[in-house]
Amino acid sequence: MLISDTEKFNKLENTSRFSFEGEVSEEESIILNMRYELQYSFSEIAEALNLDQGHIQRSFAAASLRIKKNRAK
């Protein structure tokens, strides 16, 4: 499944319900937002970003250990 609603994807960063504290790469930030905001599965994220699902899962796990997830107000 490719990202069919590109407008929604492009606005993802501006409408985030979560804020992340900690250092993550741009790719990890995209993965976290796609997972939390768009509720994409790891396979959907991998397909959308044209990356291996194992890489997506490792990146998500590594980023999750370094960030603190907060609900944005």
C-alpha positions, 0 to 999 in steps of 0.5 A: 500500500503506497501512501494514497493521501499524500496531503495527509502525509505532508501535513503529518508533522504540523498536526501531530498529536504527539511530541517526541523528546530526544534525539532521533534521525529524520528517518526515525521521526518519519517512522514514528509519526507514520506509526503513531499518527497514521496508524500504519503497520510496519509493512505499510511503512516499509512499502511507503518508504521503499525500505525493508520491514526489518529495517523499519522495525529496528529503527522504530525500536531504537528510536523508541528507546531514545524518545519520550512520547508526550501527548501534544496539547 
